[in-house]
Amino acid sequence: MELPYSIYLSPRRMCEGIETVIPPEGGRIVRRPFNHYSPSLTDWWIVPSLELPFFKFGKYFFTWDEKVRNPIRCGLYLAKGLDPMLKKVYPTKKGRRLLMDESWGWHTFYPAVESGMLQEKVRAGAAALGRPVELIFEGGYVDDPGLFNPDSELRKKDRYTLIHDPADNSIRVQSARRDAMSMKFLNKVRDWKSFKEAMKFLNEEQFMWVDLFLASAWSVAPGVEAPPGAAGAEELWTKWLSLFREFVR
């Protein structure tokens, strides 16, 4: 399926546009680049706090491949960290940063998966957009927290992209990169029931770190101006990003 255009030519511009339409009553939001030294090309986030580390919060993300620069993906990003029961195993300050305490967004997000509310939101977004959306999982087991950097692009990890198609309410594995061979449980996902079972397995894996992206992709116009009918901030917000506002806080 050919992707529709947005009016934005980079993740930074899309992030700036979305910031202007987020209602203020939801709490504080802050724009943050992934790479401060290359703000025009890097990924951008909207986070609910300046408190570090950022990876513990639910946040909006805006990303592309910096070499290809097309398409731009936007949506909700959550990190599933390590089980707090591992405190004795990881006693160092750096190791404790990886343990999920009550401030982590996962503790709001996962109950929504258990209740089915999250699945309903994804279905509603895909239906409003009128096309499939992506559920992207990146991660693996953490063997040594002293050497683990959640933001490193070099760490060995699996990456699975699942596709939810609103036409038949199905889910399928679109692609899988198995560098770590630790997320094979996602191969069994075929529908929302098996998705929920896979998420339960993930939630119970004490030593596994996973970054989860709920993504919608948009083409970048080849010229300076987007073609007529290209989506702007209001459409992106109303049909997709607004559904996940309660997880960005």
Backbone torsions as a table, in degrees:
resi	resn	phi	psi	omega
1	MET	NA	131.2	178.3
2	GLU	-72.2	132.6	-177.4
3	LEU	-77.8	142.5	174.7
4	PRO	-74.5	161.3	179.3
5	TYR	-88.4	151.2	162.7
6	SER	-108.5	169.7	179.4
7	ILE	-80.7	-3.9	-172.5
8	TYR	-97.1	144.0	-175.8
9	LEU	-105.5	0.2	178.6
10	SER	-161.2	159.3	174.7
11	PRO	-57.4	-37.5	-179.9
12	ARG	-60.5	-46.8	-178.1
13	ARG	-67.4	-36.5	177.5
14	MET	-66.4	-41.6	178.2
15	CYS	-60.8	-45.2	179.4
16	GLU	-62.6	-39.2	179.4
17	GLY	-66.5	-43.5	-179.5
18	ILE	-65.5	-36.6	-179.9
19	GLU	-55.6	-34.3	-175.1
20	THR	-73.9	-17.7	-175.7
21	VAL	-109.8	-0.4	177.8
22	ILE	-76.2	122.3	-179.5
23	PRO	-58.2	138.4	-175.3
24	PRO	-70.4	-19.3	-174.3
25	GLU	-72.2	-10.0	-179.6
26	GLY	-78.9	-5.5	-178.6
27	GLY	109.6	175.6	-175.3
28	ARG	-66.2	142.1	172.4
29	ILE	-134.4	150.1	-177.2
30	VAL	-139.7	132.6	174.2
31	ARG	-81.3	135.0	-179.8
32	ARG	-139.8	131.9	173.9
33	PRO	-84.4	149.2	174.4
34	PHE	-68.8	-42.8	179.7
35	ASN	-119.0	107.5	-177.9
36	HIS	-65.0	-21.0	-176.4
37	TYR	-87.5	-8.8	179.0
38	SER	-140.8	60.8	-172.6
39	PRO	-64.4	-26.4	-176.6
40	SER	-77.8	-18.8	-176.3
41	LEU	-115.4	-21.5	-172.5
42	THR	-77.7	170.1	172.7
43	ASP	-68.0	154.2	176.5
44	TRP	-127.9	152.2	178.0
45	TRP	-127.7	154.0	162.5
46	ILE	-114.6	115.0	-175.0
47	VAL	-113.5	157.3	-176.5
48	PRO	-91.6	8.7	-177.0
49	SER	-165.7	155.7	172.9
50	LEU	-91.2	-1.7	-179.5
51	GLU	-65.8	137.1	176.7
52	LEU	-97.7	149.5	-0.4
53	PRO	-82.8	147.4	-178.8
54	PHE	-69.2	-25.3	-171.7
55	PHE	-64.8	-15.3	-178.3
56	LYS	-79.9	-14.6	-176.6
57	PHE	-91.2	149.6	163.4
58	GLY	-71.3	139.8	-176.5
59	LYS	-153.2	159.5	171.2
60	TYR	-83.2	140.8	178.0
61	PHE	-124.4	152.3	178.7
62	PHE	-139.0	116.2	-168.9
63	THR	-145.1	159.5	170.6
64	TRP	-155.6	170.8	170.5
65	ASP	-76.8	119.7	-173.7
66	GLU	-65.3	-20.3	178.1
67	LYS	-85.2	-43.3	-178.2
68	VAL	-84.3	-40.1	177.7
69	ARG	62.3	34.5	177.9
70	ASN	-172.9	126.7	4.1
71	PRO	-88.7	178.9	169.3
72	ILE	-98.0	133.8	174.9
73	ARG	-109.9	141.4	177.6
74	CYS	-140.0	154.3	179.4
75	GLY	162.0	-152.7	-178.5
76	LEU	-101.4	136.8	177.6
77	TYR	-123.3	127.7	176.4
78	LEU	-129.0	141.3	172.5
79	ALA	-107.0	132.1	171.1
80	LYS	-99.8	110.1	-178.0
81	GLY	-88.0	-157.7	-176.7
82	LEU	-91.6	153.3	-177.0
83	ASP	-64.7	131.4	179.0
84	PRO	-61.4	-16.9	176.9
85	MET	-66.3	-11.1	-178.7
86	LEU	-89.7	15.6	-176.7
87	LYS	-56.0	-39.0	-178.9
88	LYS	-73.2	-26.9	179.6
89	VAL	-77.1	-34.8	-177.7
90	TYR	-117.6	75.2	-173.3
91	PRO	-80.5	-13.0	-176.3
92	THR	-74.8	160.9	179.4
93	LYS	-60.9	-42.2	-180.0
94	LYS	-66.1	-39.1	178.5
95	GLY	-66.0	-38.4	-178.8
96	ARG	-66.0	-26.2	178.2
97	ARG	-62.7	-22.8	-176.4
98	LEU	-89.0	-10.0	-177.7
99	LEU	-85.9	134.2	-176.8
100	MET	-80.7	112.6	171.7
101	ASP	-97.9	-170.5	-173.6
102	GLU	-67.0	-14.1	-178.7
103	SER	-83.5	-6.5	-177.2
104	TRP	-76.2	141.7	179.2
105	GLY	-65.0	-23.6	-179.9
106	TRP	-58.2	-31.4	-176.0
107	HIS	-73.8	-15.5	171.1
108	THR	-94.2	-36.4	-176.1
109	PHE	-70.3	-49.2	-173.1
110	TYR	-64.0	-39.8	175.0
111	PRO	-57.5	-30.5	176.9
112	ALA	-69.6	-29.5	173.6
113	VAL	-70.2	-44.5	179.6
114	GLU	-59.0	-40.6	-177.4
115	SER	-79.8	-15.7	-176.5
116	GLY	91.0	-3.5	-178.0
117	MET	-65.4	-40.3	-179.8
118	LEU	-62.4	-43.9	179.4
119	GLN	-60.6	-39.6	177.9
120	GLU	-63.2	-38.4	179.1
121	LYS	-65.4	-44.0	178.9
122	VAL	-63.1	-43.5	178.4
123	ARG	-61.8	-41.7	-179.6
124	ALA	-64.5	-40.5	179.1
125	GLY	-65.3	-45.3	179.4
126	ALA	-63.0	-39.5	179.0
127	ALA	-65.6	-41.4	-180.0
128	ALA	-65.7	-38.4	178.6
129	LEU	-75.7	-25.7	-179.7
130	GLY	75.2	26.9	-179.4
131	ARG	-162.2	166.3	-178.1
132	PRO	-63.6	154.2	172.9
133	VAL	-124.6	163.8	-173.3
134	GLU	-109.0	143.1	171.2
135	LEU	-119.5	104.9	-170.3
136	ILE	-107.1	127.1	179.0
137	PHE	-115.2	128.3	174.6
138	GLU	-129.7	132.0	175.8
139	GLY	158.8	-164.3	-178.9
140	GLY	171.5	-172.7	-179.0
141	TYR	-78.1	145.3	177.8
142	VAL	-101.4	110.4	-178.7
143	ASP	-85.4	-40.0	-177.1
144	ASP	-134.6	102.5	-177.8
145	PRO	-63.7	-22.5	178.2
146	GLY	-69.1	-20.9	-179.3
147	LEU	-109.5	-1.3	-173.8
148	PHE	-90.7	128.7	176.3
149	ASN	-123.9	108.5	-177.6
150	PRO	-57.9	-26.5	-176.2
151	ASP	-93.2	0.1	-176.6
152	SER	-76.2	134.8	175.6
153	GLU	-82.9	-8.7	-174.9
154	LEU	-94.2	-12.7	-175.7
155	ARG	-67.5	146.8	-179.4
156	LYS	-74.8	125.5	-175.5
157	LYS	-156.3	158.4	170.8
158	ASP	-88.6	155.7	173.0
159	ARG	-141.0	116.7	177.2
160	TYR	-115.0	134.0	172.9
161	THR	-115.0	114.0	175.0
162	LEU	-99.2	145.9	-179.6
163	ILE	-116.2	127.3	170.5
164	HIS	-101.5	121.3	-179.9
165	ASP	-104.8	116.7	-178.3
166	PRO	-69.4	-16.0	-178.2
167	ALA	-63.0	-37.9	179.4
168	ASP	-129.8	11.2	178.4
169	ASN	59.9	30.7	-178.0
170	SER	-96.4	163.8	170.2
171	ILE	-130.5	136.8	176.9
172	ARG	-143.0	157.1	175.1
173	VAL	-80.9	114.7	179.0
174	GLN	-82.5	-41.5	-179.7
175	SER	-153.5	155.9	179.7
176	ALA	-148.8	122.8	172.3
177	ARG	-109.8	116.5	-169.5
178	ARG	-109.9	59.1	-179.7
179	ASP	-69.3	-31.4	-178.0
180	ALA	-102.3	-15.8	179.9
181	MET	54.0	43.4	-175.9
182	SER	-121.8	-6.2	-177.4
183	MET	-120.7	36.0	-179.7
184	LYS	-63.7	-18.8	178.9
185	PHE	-61.4	-21.3	179.4
186	LEU	-73.9	-17.1	178.0
187	ASN	-62.0	-22.8	-175.8
188	LYS	-85.7	-5.8	-176.4
189	VAL	-74.1	120.6	179.1
190	ARG	-128.3	-19.7	-177.2
191	ASP	-156.5	-176.0	-176.5
192	TRP	-69.9	-28.1	177.5
193	LYS	-66.0	-47.9	179.3
194	SER	-71.6	-27.2	173.1
195	PHE	-62.5	-45.7	179.4
196	LYS	-62.5	-39.8	178.1
197	GLU	-64.4	-40.6	178.4
198	ALA	-65.6	-38.7	179.0
199	MET	-67.8	-34.9	176.5
200	LYS	-64.1	-44.0	177.2
201	PHE	-60.3	-45.6	179.2
202	LEU	-60.6	-45.9	-178.0
203	ASN	-60.6	-29.5	-177.0
204	GLU	-90.3	-4.9	179.3
205	GLU	-81.4	101.5	-171.3
206	GLN	-63.1	-36.8	-173.1
207	PHE	-97.8	8.9	-175.3
208	MET	-101.2	132.0	173.3
209	TRP	-106.6	129.3	178.8
210	VAL	-138.3	133.7	170.4
211	ASP	-99.3	125.4	-176.8
212	LEU	-115.2	128.0	-179.4
213	PHE	-121.1	124.6	170.9
214	LEU	-100.3	109.1	-162.9
215	ALA	-125.1	143.4	167.6
216	SER	-119.9	134.5	-175.5
217	ALA	-104.8	143.4	-177.7
218	TRP	-136.8	135.1	179.6
219	SER	-71.0	149.8	175.6
220	VAL	-98.4	129.3	-178.7
221	ALA	-62.8	140.8	-177.2
222	PRO	-71.5	-18.9	-179.3
223	GLY	-109.0	-164.4	-179.8
224	VAL	-74.5	-31.7	-178.0
225	GLU	-114.3	142.7	177.6
226	ALA	-75.8	153.6	179.9
227	PRO	-69.9	162.7	177.4
228	PRO	-56.1	140.6	179.5
229	GLY	87.0	-0.8	178.8
230	ALA	-63.9	144.4	-175.4
231	ALA	-75.5	137.1	175.0
232	GLY	-107.6	-170.3	-174.6
233	ALA	-59.7	-42.4	-176.8
234	GLU	-61.2	-42.8	180.0
235	GLU	-68.4	-45.4	178.6
236	LEU	-59.6	-40.9	-179.2
237	TRP	-70.4	-50.5	-173.6
238	THR	-66.1	-44.4	-174.1
239	LYS	-83.8	-21.8	-171.4
240	TRP	-134.8	-67.3	-168.9
241	LEU	-66.4	-33.5	-178.3
242	SER	-61.8	-25.7	-178.2
243	LEU	-63.3	-21.8	-172.8
244	PHE	-112.4	15.7	-175.5
245	ARG	-60.2	-35.0	-177.0
246	GLU	-66.9	-15.9	179.6
247	PHE	-93.4	-6.3	179.7
248	VAL	-107.2	76.3	180.0
249	ARG	-168.2	NA	NA
